[in-house]
């Protein structure tokens, strides 16, 4: 049984829907032993959209310390962050992780060429293949150029928003994009980092997590061992979403352990 959710958002994220207390209480009800908040920090988020995705880090850390004390006898609460990579903000990302005592850092790509693929403007004047490839190359770049992270987040997140999402993601298959995805995985492994199994893909009706099972299996074949499990929940009802499926998938792919991070160090937990 998976008892740690390592991708959780609260109202400290611009798109969060619940206070930390609500997420924690739900985690306790679900039998979690550990919850790691990973609220968004996306510096220089495009101003054409309605969100900012920059949290007040001092307030965030203070709130987490308050929650740790309040719930210390009931659940372990860890301090994480989901950092949105863009090449022009690397120095700010590095300064942030040097200043604050994060247990866990997710390196994610949400913005490509100053556009968020969630919005239609990203897909204008480019084919779906080009849009996906551009994102995968940006993920690879992030893993090469920024080393102060622990896992690469939702590698194929972009497929949720591709134009063919209305017809079952017909353009997205791992073998078609294997060259660049394998480069991502090899880069992660080379630098001693990990990936996450993000179950929000199930929630969005894709029929698979992020990344797809083929990618997780390939990561294991290449020698990858560090993998965290996260629901990417933004509200309580999505916490631990389809963790049973995630556990079964990991075992099918050859994993016997998943990772939790404390003070930046991975601890392997038996599935």
N, C-alpha and C positions, 0 to 999 in steps of 0.2 A: 504494500500500500504506500502510495506517495503521500507524505505528510508535510511537505514544504512547498509553498507557492512562491516562486521567485520572480514574478512579474506582476506587480499589483500597483494600481493607481488610486489616488484619492483626489479630493478637491484641490490639492496643491498643483495638480495638472490642469491645464486649461480646459480639457475635455473630461475631467473627472466628475463623477456624479454623486459621490458619497464621502462623508467625513471618515477619517481614519478609524474612529471608534466603530462605525458601522461595518467597515471591512473586517476589523479585528473580531468583532462579535460573531460575524458570519463565519470567519475562519475557525473560531472555537467550536461553533455548532457543527461544523463539517469535520471536526477531528484533527485539524492541522496542529502540528507541533511547532511549526516555524512559518512566519510570514515575513516577506521582504518587500518593503515598499520601494518602488522604482519609478518615482514620479518624473515627468518629462522635464528636461532642460534642452531646448532647441534654440540655441543662440541664432540671431539673425533670421528668424522665421519670416517668410515673405509677407510684406505688409499689405498685399492685396487680399489676404484672407482675414477672417475674423478673429483668429486666435493669436496668442503671443507665444505660449509654451516656454516662458521663462519664469521659474518659480523664485520665491524669496527664500534663498537657501538657509539663512540664519533662522527664520521662522520655521522652516521645514525641519531642520535638525532639532530645534528646541521642542517642537511638537512630538517628534519621534522619541526624544528622551523622556518626555512626559508620559507617553504611551508605554514605554518600556517599564517605567516605574509602576504605573497603574496596573498593568497586566502581567507583571513579572512572575506571578505564581500560576498563570494560566496558559501562557503561550510565549514563545520566543519571538521577539520583534527585531528585525535587522534593518540596517540603514543602507538603502540602495539608491541608485539614480539611473535613469535611462537618458543617455547623452545622444543627441542628434548630431551626426557628423555632417559637416560641410567644410571644405578645405580652408575657407577663409576664417574659420573660428577655432582652429586647432589650438592656438595659444591660449584662448579663453577656456577651452576644455581642459587643457593641462593645468592651468592655474586653479581651476575649480577643484580638481581631484587632489591637487597638492595641499589645498587649504582645509578640506573637510575630511573627516574620518569615515569614508564610505566602506561598508563591508563588501559591497558588490556593485559593479558597474556594467551596464549593458551598453554596447556600442551599436547604435541603430542608424539607419539611413531613412529619413522621412522626406527629405528635400533634395531634389536633383535639379541642377541648373536654375536655382532660385524658384522652383515650382514644386508643389506638393502633388504627387500623382493621384491623390484623392479627388482633385479638382480637374475639370475637363481641359483646362488650358495646357496641362502637361502633354496631353495626347493629341493636341492640334498640330498638324503639319509634320507628323511622324507616324510611321507604321507601328503596329503593336510590337512587332519583333524589335524594332529599334528602341522603343520605349522600355521594354523589359531588359534588353542588353545594356542600355545606358545605366539602368539602375544596378544591375549586377556588377558592372564595372566600377560603379561608385562604391558599392559594398566592398569589393576587393581593394580599392584604393584606401578606404577607411581602415581596413585591417592592416594595410602596409604602413600607413602614415601616422596612425595614432595607436600607441601601444598601452596606454593607461586604461585598459578595460579588462574584463574577465570573460565575457561571452559576447559573441556576435549575435545580435537580436534578429528575430524573424527574417531570415535571409530572403525569402521569396514573398515577403509582405505585399509587394507591389501587385501581385496577381489579383488581389481582391478588387482592384480598381481598374484593371485593364478593360478596354471596350468589350472584349469577348466574355466578360464576366456574366453577361446576360445569357450566354449560351455555353455555360459549363467550362469556361477556360480552355477552349479548344486549342488555343495557340500555345499553351504552356505545358511542356513536358520536360522532365529532367534531361533525357538524352539529347534533346535539341539544344539545350543550353549547357550541356555537361562540361565543355571546355572551360568556360568562365566560372561556373559553380565549383568545379574541382579546384581551380586556382584559389578561390575563396577558402575552401576547406584546407588546402595545403598551407596557405598563409597562416590561417588560424592555428593549425597544428605546429607549424614551424616556430611560432612565437610563444608556444606554451599556453595558448588561450583555448576557449571552448565555444560551443554553440548552445543555443537553447532549443528545446522543443516547446513551441508556443501553441497552445491548444485553441487559440482564438479562431484558427482556420475552421475548426469544427463548428464553432459558434456561428460563423458567418456562412455556413452551409456549403463549404467547399468540398467536404468529404475527406479532408486531410488537414493535418496541422501545418504550421510553418516551422521548418521547411517540410516538403513532402517526404514520405517514407523512403523513397529512393535516395534522397539526399542524405538522410540520417544514416541509412545503411552504408552509403558510400563513405561518409565521414568515418564510420567504424572501420571499414575496409582499409582506409588510408592511415589508420592508426589513432584516430581520435578517441579519447576516453572521457573528456570533460563535457558533460551535458547537464544543463539545468532544466527544470520543468516550470513553466509559468503559464498562467491563464490569460495574462494581459487584461485582467478584469478592471473595468472602470466603474463598476457598481457591484453591490454584494451578490446578487443572484448569478453573476458570472464567475465568481471565485471558484477555483478548482474544476472548471468546466471540462468534462470528459477526461478526467485524470485516469480513470480506469482504462480507457482506450489508449492513452499515452503510455501507461505501464505495459500493456500488452504489446504495443508497437515497439517499444524499446527492447523488450525481451526478444521479439521476433528478429530484430536487427542485430542481436548479439550482445546487447548491453546487460550487465548484471548489477550495475550501480548507477546512481545519478549523483549529482554534486550539489552541495550547499556551500555557500561561502560565508566565512566569518573573518573579519579583518583582512579581507582580500585573499584568503587562503582557502582552497577547495578541500572539502571533507566529503569523502565518498560514502554514500548511504546505499545499503543493499535494497534492491527492488523486491 
